[in-house]
Amino acid sequence: MSSARKPKGTSSRGTTSARSGTSSARGTSSSGGGSKSTSPKASSSSARAAGPSRSKEPEKSSKSSSKQSQASLMECVQKRFEKDVFGSAAGADAGWKILIVDEMSMKVLSAAVGMYDIMERKITLVESLEKKRAPFKDMGAIYVLSPSKDSVNRLVEDFADKNKVLYGPNIFVYFLGPLAPQQLNQIKQCKQLIKRLKALSEINVDFLVKEKRAFLVDVPVPFSGYFLRTGSGPAEVPIADKLVTVCATLNEYPYIRYKQTSGICKSVATLFKMKMDEFVSKNPSWWYHGSGNSGNSSQERERSTVLLLDRSNDCLTPLMHDFTYQSMVHDLLKMEGDKITYKAEGAEDPSKTEDKDVLLNEKDKLWVELRGKHIAQVIEILSGRIKEICKSNTSSAFSGGGDGNMSLSQLASALKALPEYREVMSKLSQHMHISHECMDEFNRNQLMDLSEIEQTLATGTDDEGRSPKLTEMISRVEGALLRMRDVKDRLRLVLIATISQNGLSSADRDRLLRAAQLGRDELLVLDSISKLGIQTLNNMGDSRGGGAMSFFGNKSKIQRASSFDEESEYASSRYVPALKNILSELVTNSLSIEEYPSVIPMPASMTSAASAGSARRRGKGLEGSARKKKGATDKWSRTGNSQTSSGAATSFQGGRNLVFMVGGISYNELKAARDVMDKESKEIIVGSTKFVSPSEFIDDLTTLT
């Protein structure tokens, strides 16, 4: 646990103290939902009588428009901590305080709020609940904890002995989610804690907000636990509990839809509905969008929809190579959470390299801008900006470059020549190094040729729009397998071939397995996908018959509107994740109510287009152009038909759309959601049990064996 210390009685960088309750330098807005801290004077009696407070009155807004500017999930979470935790505590105790967090709350807090923002709230030290701590008997303490049995036990232990109490007379306790009755009783019985307690509240942030409109719920269940089970399993309850806190934060009481053929989704949907109803009944002053009770008509928007999906319905997408920046970084480079380490020129001696750590998250605005763009476009943008800085200052600072992209050696020369621009150049330099490392791995593993095989298998057409025969594709896959050195890469390609073709014939499967030389563990993984309902053998499509490839014979359970992206500007990125088409239909009210039913009846306005949408799916041909557009000179040439987005839009029409994927969501699906959101001007918030790279997804599949 890292901690930060600030001397008592000092202010931080001259900004407003926490006592004022104002936003920090990262000031955000909120949709007005969440928790309300117990009044300091009444906190002890309130805690004894009714437990932690849960509700708050809505804030007023002054803007009104059919296309409204809405706070993101990230901003709502930041507002929750800034106002309902730090601001509330500062109102009762203006002095410096200690912040105590457990492992889960540290993840939640650090994902949304930076250390600088915490220090601005007069926090002198951040400490781990799980570790031994020094006493600060003259200082107040704020506990932000997960509502777990272990954390409550440790909290009570801090006040078990009145002679060994660690902190002063003002104690503030905030739980990420709802407390169980037995845990609340345990707190009530701790006399030393109760007499010091100035606030006890549930703040409803029991999830990790990873992007402005993307979140994770931390559920200690292996991948197999979602799918290899009978009846209700251990995963449904924590997922439902955490989804309630997401909706409470956003002031949403949603319609709940789910994939009709998914047992886990149906189970979560039923439990989620029950827990949302329970939350609403216990919080009569809490309002939600679409209720008409916000207290301000300008805050009103339509009621939201939550769509529950599971990973077993599309196991192809998380295996595909994707060449957008975010996908490549997580697929090809070593990451530890959000941290990546890259080699750069030494600060003292540019001829030597040194390791540098970088966090790739929402605080890195350049990362947010570039993560959804194709890697070729990323390098082009970075090179252009560095050259622009150089040329706008001195003609001699940068003598090379021409019209091509900048090399790393040219970048080093530019950095040395312009020390006054070191800060902005340093950020550009970081991403130049990272993107070049992606390209080094791309070239080393011959991913251009491999991706063309994958794209053709997945879409049914090659980059020229031709539909090759199955025997030709099996030969190409076989050749690629023979060239691959890593057994996990070979397993990945065999999985792609198997899933995309809805199973292989015995002869074709044996042929690929001889080339792949998989070990026993890899063969078990290959066979285990049948437990997800994926067909592994299909003798109807034997390549020896010379017939055309049967690409579109129910390759996956999620129905696709199209198998390739006619808007893609890169031939190597023509595959469309199934989720993109589902989201497009969801936000345009054309998603089949039969395939994705609702737990409660939905308004006709939200389903009237579904029948027409189904007809369009049935009638739309698959012969559209997947070929390289005119004017492209190679597979990475741009065609001017791009739709890349950073998800930066803030004005949307209608209600929110939340999609939650049980079992993990891939980075190209996160991009797909941002693209649909920007194209349709409909807000989409994406959640899952984890974000997965291809390697991590294969690791998940091993739990099925």
Sequence and secondary structure as in RCSB ss.txt:
>XXXX:A:sequence
MSSARKPKGTSSRGTTSARSGTSSARGTSSSGGGSKSTSPKASSSSARAAGPSRSKEPEKSSKSSSKQSQASLME
CVQKRFEKDVFGSAAGADAGWKILIVDEMSMKVLSAAVGMYDIMERKITLVESLEKKRAPFKDMGAIYVLSPSKD
SVNRLVEDFADKNKVLYGPNIFVYFLGPLAPQQLNQIKQCKQLIKRLKALSEINVDFLVKEKRAFLVDVPVPFSG
YFLRTGSGPAEVPIADKLVTVCATLNEYPYIRYKQTSGICKSVATLFKMKMDEFVSKNPSWWYHGSGNSGNSSQE
RERSTVLLLDRSNDCLTPLMHDFTYQSMVHDLLKMEGDKITYKAEGAEDPSKTEDKDVLLNEKDKLWVELRGKHI
AQVIEILSGRIKEICKSNTSSAFSGGGDGNMSLSQLASALKALPEYREVMSKLSQHMHISHECMDEFNRNQLMDL
SEIEQTLATGTDDEGRSPKLTEMISRVEGALLRMRDVKDRLRLVLIATISQNGLSSADRDRLLRAAQLGRDELLV
LDSISKLGIQTLNNMGDSRGGGAMSFFGNKSKIQRASSFDEESEYASSRYVPALKNILSELVTNSLSIEEYPSVI
PMPASMTSAASAGSARRRGKGLEGSARKKKGATDKWSRTGNSQTSSGAATSFQGGRNLVFMVGGISYNELKAARD
VMDKESKEIIVGSTKFVSPSEFIDDLTTLT
>XXXX:A:secstr
       TT  STT   GGG    TT     S S     GGGHHHHHHHT SB            SEEE   HHH
HHHHIIIIIIIIHHHHH  S EEEEE HHHHHHHHHHS HHHHHTTTEEEEEETTS    BTTSEEEEEE S HH
HHHHHHHTTSSTTS  B S EEEEESS   HHHHHHHHT HHHHTTEEEEEE    SEEEETTEEE      HHH
HHS SSS TTHHHHHHHHHHHHHHHT   EEEE TT HHHHHHHHHHHHHHHHHHHH TT   TTSS SSSGGG 
    EEEEEEGGG  SGGGS   BHHHHHHHHS EETTEEEEEEE SS TTSEEEEEEE STT HHHHHHTTSBH
HHHHHHHHHHHHHHHHTT TTT    TTS   HHHHHHHHHH GGGHHHHHHHHHHHHHHHHHHHHHHHTTHHHH
HHHHHHHHHSS TTS   BHHHHHHHHHHHHHH   HHHHHHHHHHHHHHTTSB HHHHHHHHHHHT  HHHHHH
HHHGGGGT   B GGG GGG  B  TTSS SSS  S SB TT S GGG B  HHHHHHHHHHTT S TTTS BSS
   GGGTTTHHHHHHHHHH  S S  S  TT  STT   S      S   EEESS EEEEEET EEHHHHHHHHH
HHHHHT  EEEEES EE HHHHHHHHHTT 
